[in-house]
């Protein structure tokens, strides 16, 4: 299974400006979050990238893409009808090919020399099936992520045969139904915001969009059906995801990137100085 295309979703209400934000990369260069996501994608060997955006956002995204604009094409999601609908907007672009999917409100930081997306594509090619990247996720972050569960593959402690997919489960449901052996108590396999999917997922999304019972279907709804029709794996890759859409998300992502780069010592020094400053009016305890 060769993956040459990628779909980046960036049309979610109140999150469409996140990929336009500026950060400083590991080498001290200022870039937009969109540029960092596109770099992640290109480093995985992707030839074509489709970005799903809100109507009226294309000019801002073209400017944010900088020199990487030539690698992108855009498609609009006319109405905010949910995550699955946003991905479905790229159906013509995907055609019948497998594709890498990334969300535009996350940044990815590999803990190895191989970029996260490249790690994921390698597994998809090896096993010739759809694979979702996952990360051990604390219970207090369940409201932000889809969660999967299933047993390890034999002789692989980083791969799981998915048996359940649930979008943003409650802690009670997760504790009863989604515990994965080997993870620490209170931790679950949460989506990383990165998937390699076969084009079949588009056919599974289509009826969800016409089903009146599903007002705004999520990708997880289609993936729950995918696992019943073909092999579908979860891969705990070497890296971390950073959700830009949560409180202090941009700050935490920037710190993680900075501390992994050339200016680590400088950033640590600045952090120590900030910690030493007592805010005016604060009371010692």
N, C-alpha and C positions, 0 to 999 in steps of 0.2 A: 504494500500500500504506500504509494508515493504522495506526499502532501506538498502541493505547490501554491495553495491559496489560503488566505486568512481573512476572517471576518472580525472586526472590532466594533462592538456596540457602544455607542456614546450618545444615545437619544433619551435616556431616562430623565424624567422631569426633575428639576432642581440639581441634576448632576451633570448636565451637558457642558457646563463651563469648567469642570474639573480637569479634563485633558488639556485645557488651554493654559493652566497655571504653570508658572515657571519654577524650576528647581535647579540645583547645582548637581551635576553628575559626579562620579567617582574621580574624574580628572580635573574637577574644578571648573568645568564649562557650564554656562547657563543654557538650559534647554527647557522646552515645554514638556509636560507629562506625555503629551501625544508623541513627541519625538522619541522619548525614552521607550514608549510602548512599541513604536514602529521599529526602533533599533533592535529591540528584543525579538521582534518578528523576523526581520531581515537576517539576523544572526542565526536563525533556525533554518535558513535556506529557502525562505518563502519568496516566490516570484511576484505574486499579485495580492494586493491588500484592498479590501473593501471596508469602508468606515460607514456605519449606520448613524445618521445624525438627525437632529430636529430640523424642520423647515426653517430656512433663514440663517442657518449656522455655517453654511459652506464657506463663505468668505473668511470667517474667523478661523476655521479649521485649516484652510489653505495657508493662511499666514502663520499659524502655529506649527504647521508641518515643516516650514523652512525648506531646506535643500532636499528633503525627502518627499516633497509633494509629487514628484514624478512617479513615485511608487504607489500612489494612492488613487482610488476612485471612490466616489461618494454616492450613497443612496439614502433617501429620506424616509423616515417613518412619519407619515402624515399626521397621525393622531397617537397620543400616548396610551397605546393599548397593551402595554406590558412587554416583558422581556422576550417571550417566545415570538411575539409578533415582530419585534425588532429584528431578531435573527431571520425570520421568514422573509423579511424585505430583501435579503441577500440571496434568495433562492435562485434567481436567474444567473447571478454571478457565480454561485457554487456549481450550478448545473448538476452533473452526476458525479462530481469528484469529492473525495474526502477533504476536509478543511480544518485548519487550526482556528479556534475561536478564543478571543481574549476580551475581557471587559475593559471599557475605557476609564473606569474609576478605580482601577488597581494598578499598583506598580509591583514589579517582580524583581527579586534580588537573589541571585544564585549564590549558594555557599560552596560551589565548586567552580572549576574553570569553564564548565559547560553551561551556557545560558539555560534558564528554566524551560523555555519553549523547545529548545533543541533536545533537551533530555526527554521531554514528553513525546516529541515526534519520533525519536529513536525507539521508544517502547511501542508506539503505535505501529511502526514499520515492522518491528520484531514479531509482534503478536497478530498483526493484520486485523485489527479491530478498533472500535472506538475506545478511547481512554480519557478519563478525566483526572486531572491533577488534583490532589487533596493534601491537606495539611492538618495535623493534630490541632484541634480547635477547642478552646475552653468553653465550658457550659454557658458562661455569661455572654458569649458572642454568638450564640445560636440564632438570635433575631436577625443576623446579617448574612447568613450563609445557608445554602442547601447542604444537607448532610447525607452521607451514604454509609452503608455498613455491609459487611460480608467477610468471608474467611480469606486468609492468606492463600496465595498460590503456593504449591509445594516448592520448597527450597528458595522462596523469595520472600523476604520480610518487608519489602517495599511495594508489593503488588497485591491487590485484593480482587476477588471475583465478586462483583457487586450483586447484592441480593435485595437491597432496599434503597430507595432514593426519596427523600422528603425535603420539601422546601421550608426552611426556617421553622423547624419543629419546636414545640414547647419543651422545657427541661424535663417535665414529667414523661412525655411521650418518648423523648430521646433516651431517657434512663430505662424505660421499659422495652423499647423496640430497636434501638439503634446502637447499642453497645458493641464495640469491636474489640475482641480479645487482643491483649497486648498493649493497649493504650492505657495511660494513667487514668485513675478514677476521675470522672467529671470531664473527660476529654473525648471528642468525637472526630470522625473524619469529615472535615468541612471542605467544601469546594474551594479551590485555589483561584478560581476566576480564569481558568485556562483549560481548554478541552481540545482533543482531536476527535472529530466526529465524521461518520460516514454521511453521505447525502441523504440516506434513509431518514435521518432525523427531520428533514423538511417535510416528508410525507406524514410523519407522526404529528408534527405541529399543525398541519393544515386542518384536520378535523377539530382540534382543540379551539381553533379560532372561530369556527362556526358553531360550536357547542355553547348554547346559551347558559349552561351551568357553569362555564368557566369564563368569568368576566374578563380577567386579565391573566391568562395562563402563563406560567413560568417555564423556563427551559426544563426544570426538574420534572414537570408533568410529562413532557415528551420523553425524557430520559428514563422515567419509571416504566414506560412502555417499551423503550428500546431494549432494556435488559431482558425482557421476556421474548424477544424476537431474534436476538443475535448476541454474540459474546460482547461483554462490556466490562472493562476493567477500571480500577482506580489505582493511581500511581502516586506514592508519597515521594516526590522528587526532593532533591537537595536544594533547598531554597526557602524563601519566605515571601508571602504576599502582604501588601500594605494597602488597606482600604482607604482611599482618599476621601470618601464621603462621610466618614464618622468624625466626631469631635476630635480635633487635633490630628486628624488623619494625615494632612499634608505635612505637619510638623514632624510627626513620627516617621513618615516615609523619608523626609529629608535628612533626619538624624541617622536613620539606618543606612542610607546611601553614603552620607558623609563619613560615617564611622567605618565604612568598608573601603574608603578611598585614600588618596594620597594625603589629605589634610586631617587625618584622624587625630593626630596629636594636638593640632591647633584647636580642633573642635572640643576635645576633652578638656583642654586648658580653659577655653571659654565657658564650658559648662560648669567647671569647678568654681570659676569666678562668679558666675550667676548664682550658684547655690550658696555662695558665701555672703551674698547680698541679702540683708534682712529688709523686706518690704517696709516702707514707711508706715508707721502706725501699728505694726505687728507687735504682739506681746510674747515675750519669751515664756516657754512652758517647761 
